[in-house]
Amino acid sequence: MRNHKGKNQTDGAAAKPFSIEKYNSRTDRRTSQNGSLMFSAFVFVVALAVVIAAGYLITGAFTVWVVLVGFALACLAEMSVHIAMQWEKIVVLRFGKFSRSKGPGLYFTIPFIEQTALKADQRIMVTGFGAEETLTSDLVPINVDAVLFWMVWDAEKACLEVENYYNSVSLVAQTALRDAIGRASVSEVAIRRNQLDQELQEVIEERTSLWGITVLSVEIRDIVIPQELQEVMSTEAQAEREKNARMVLAEVEKDISAMLVDAAKVYEENDVALRLRTMHLLYESVKGSGGTVVIPSAYSEGFSDAAFNHMSDSLKTPKG
């Protein structure tokens, strides 16, 4: 969770925020298709050369009709022979109806009768989505950015069940995120990230599975709340910690007072124990300070021989 502070124009220009729209519309997110284009050009050139060579052998001359026929047959060959990349699954329609799924590798179609309806990319796709100024259950506007990892496992459903599966997945993810935020308070959104990720994955998976798409994971990237609310939440957290500290201190004081009451009862019932405790405290004082202690006459009586004899007799003969 980061702060949402207003800065000057220089700082704003220097540090531009992450843009989900630009991320999802990047043209370099797909691998180059130059291989298939080069193959189609190669098929066209080879077919044209073969037809012209055959026409020359038959007619004995390069005529316009030979070139036209060669050009037409080369176009038909280019339309019939195709190549699919390792990560692609091709959906072929015949007279507008689903015929088969092909790929990867070489595949053939009948010109004007069959056509390629979809080239489904079956690699793991990454889609960024977010919810801007979305109200939580306690009516707090927050911004949340997330990333969705998904892939197409059934190219037929991705072609026939939805018009544009990539944009549809992005919109479903954004809608699910807004619904999840609206059902939770701002503190729950900030603390329960893992639970929110799991909830979003289940909701999105339920909707996209009908399109032949599986969701691998959903990860919350950033949660932005207003600066004023952050200060209030910080004050509330500090007050809660202070409250807990005082409660712990009160519990300790309660335990100590109970132990002191028990000790007072023991000292009240046995004078020898009280004098021994007094001598122990004096000894600890002298030991800790490393000096001498002036003992009042009232306390010095406890160190006399008569006092020690009296203590010995008291310990031997309990009070009755």
N, C-alpha and C positions, 0 to 999 in steps of 0.2 A: 504494500500500500504506500503510495507516494503522495506528497503534498501537491495541492493544486493552487499555486501562487501566481499572482500577477507580476510580470516582470516587464522591464523596458523593452523597447522595440529591438534594440541591439541583441539582447539576450535571446529574445524570441526568434530572431532570424538565425542566430548561431546554433540553437538547439531546437530543431524541428521535431515534433512528436511523431511517433510511429503512425503511419497511415494504412489502415486496413484496406481501403479501396485501392490504393496504389499497389499494395502487396498482392491482392487477388488479381489485379489486371496486368501484372507483369508479363511481358511477352517472352521473357527468357526462362519461364518456369517449365517449358516443355522442351524435350530433346529435339534437335534438328531433324527434319524430315527430308534432308537432301538425298539420303540414300534411295528412298523410294522414287523420288523425282528423277534421279539419274538413271534408275533402272527403267522407268517408263520411257525416257528419252532414248535409252539404248535399244529397247524393243522396237520403238518407232523407226529408228535409223536402220536397224538390221532388217526389219520387214520391208522397208522401202527399197533397200539395196537388193534384197533377194528378188522382189517382184520385178524391179527394173531389169535385173540381170536375166531373169527368166523371159521377160518380154523381148529383150534384145536377142536372145537365142532363138525365140520363136519367129519374130518378125524380121530380124536381121538389121534393125535400125532403131534409134531412139526417137520415138514419135511422141506427140503430145498425149495421145491416148494411153500410151504405156506409162508415162509419168503420172497421169491422173489416176489410172487404175492402181498403180503402185502406192500413190498417196492415200487412196481410199482404203486399200487393204492394210496399209501400215497403221492407219487410224483405228481400224477394227482390231488389229493385233494389240495396239496399246490399250484399247478399252477392254480387252479380254484377259490379258495377263497382268497380274498385280503381285506386289510383295508387301507383306505385313511385318512390322518390327517385332522383336521378341516380346515386348510388353503390350502389344496390341491384340485386340480381339475384334474381328470384322463381322458386322451383321449384314447379311445379303438378303435383299428382297427380290421376289420374282412376281411380276405383275402387281406390285404393291403389297404382296403378302410375304410374311416371313418365310424364308427358304432354309437358311442354315447360318451357322456361325463358323468362321474360318480364322486361321492364323494361330501362331505366327508362321512366317515363311511364305512360300509361293502358293497362290490360289488363282482360280480362273472364274470368270463370269461370262454370261452370254450377252453380247452387246444389244442394247435397246430392250431387252427382255428382263435382265437382272441389273440391279444397281446396288452400290454400296451405300447403306443407310447410315452407318455409324462405325467409326473407328474408336473403340473404347480403350482408354488407357488404363491398364490394370495394375499400375504401380501405386504405391502409397501416395495419396494426395494430401496436401496441407492447405487448409483454408482458414484464414483469419476472419474473425467476426467479432462484433461488439454490441454493447447496449449503451447508448449515450443518453444521459439525463433520464434514467429510468428510476421510477419511484419504488422504494422498498415498502414493506408492510407498515413501517412506522413513518411513511411519507417523507423519506429523505432521498433527494436526487443524487444518484451516483453514476459514474461511468465505469464500465467493465470491459476489458479486452480479453479475448480467449482465442485459442488455436484448436482446430479440429483436424484429426488424422483419420483418413478414411480411404476406402478403395472399392472398386467395382468388381464384384465376384460373378455377376450374371449380366453379360453384355446384352442379351435379348431383352431382359426387363428394363435395363437402363435406356434402351432404344424405344421400346414400345409403350412403357408405362408412364414416362415423363418426357416433356418436351426438351428441357435443358437440365440434365441432371446436376451439372456443376453449380449453376445458379440456384437450383432448387435446394440443394444441400446447404448452401450458404444461408438462404432465407429461413429454412427450417431451424438451423442452429441458432440464428439470431432471435427468432420467435421463442424458442425454448429457453434461451438465456433470459429474455425479458420476463417470461412467465415465472421462472425460478426465482429471479430477484424480487418480483412482486409478492411472492409468498413468504419471503424471509425478511427479517429485520437487518439493519445495516451492520450490527455487531455479528449476527449469524453469517452474513455474507463474507465478512472480513476474517472470521475465525474458522468457519467450516468450509474451507476451500476444497478439501478432498471429497467431502460429501457432496458438494455442489458439482464437482467434476463428474462423479459417478452418476448423479441424478441426470445431468445433461446427456451423458453418454447413453443411458437407458432410454430417455425420451426420444433422442434423435435416431437411435437405432431402431426403435419401434416404427418410426415413420419412414425411414429410408430403406428398410429391409424389403418393402414392397417394390422398390425400384431396383433391386439387385445390388444394393450398396450396403456395405458393412462399416460400422464405425469402430475404429481401433482404440482411440482415446480422445479425451477432451481435457485441455489444460487451461486454467485461468492464468493469464499473463499479468494483468495489472488491475487494481481496484483503486479508483480515484474518488475521494469524498471531499466535500467542501472544506476549506481551511478552518472556517469558524467551527464546524462540527468536530473537526479533529481536536481542536483545543478543548472543547467541551468534553469529549470522550476521554482525553488525557486527564483532565481535572477529576472526572468521575472515577477513573481508574486509580488515581492517587488517593482519593478519598476512601475508596474501597480497601486499598492496601493499608492505609492508616487505621481504618476500622478493624481490620483483621489483626494488626499489630497490637492495638489496645486490648482486644479480646484475649489474645494470647497472654499479654502482660497481666490482665486481670485473673486469668486462670492460674498463672504462676503465683501471684500474690495470695490467691485463695489457698493454694497448696502450702505455701510457706506459713501462712497464719495458722493453718490447721496443725502443722508440725510444731509451731511455737506453743500452741495451746497444750499439745500433748507433753512437750518438754516442761512447761510450767507446772503441770500437774505432777510430774515426776519430782521436780525440785521442791514442790510444796510438801510432798509426802516424805522426803528424805533430805535432811539438812546436810548430811555428808556428801551427797551427790552435788548439791549446790556449791559447797566449798571446793570440792574437786574441780567443778566447772570453772569457778573463780580462779583457782590456781592455774588451770590450763590456759585460760585467757591471758593471764599475766605472763606466763611462760611464752606464749606465742608473740606477745607484744615485745618482750625482751629479745626473742630470737629474730624477729623481723627487723627491728631497729638496730640491733647490734650494740645497744648501749645499756644503760641502767634505768631502772624505773623506781621512783619513790613510792613506797607502799604506805598508805595510811595505817594508823594504829589499829583501826577496826579490822582491816584486812590482814595485818601482820599476825593477828592471833591465830589465823588459820595455819601458820607455818611453825608454831611452837610445838615442843615435844608433847605437852599435855593435849594439844589439839589432835596430834597424830595418834596418840594413844586412844583418845576418845573416838576418833574415826575408826580405829581398828576394832574397838569393842562394839561400835555400832554396826559394823559390817558383819561381825561374827554373830551378834545377837539381833535379829530383826525386831522391829517394833511390833508390839502386840496390841 
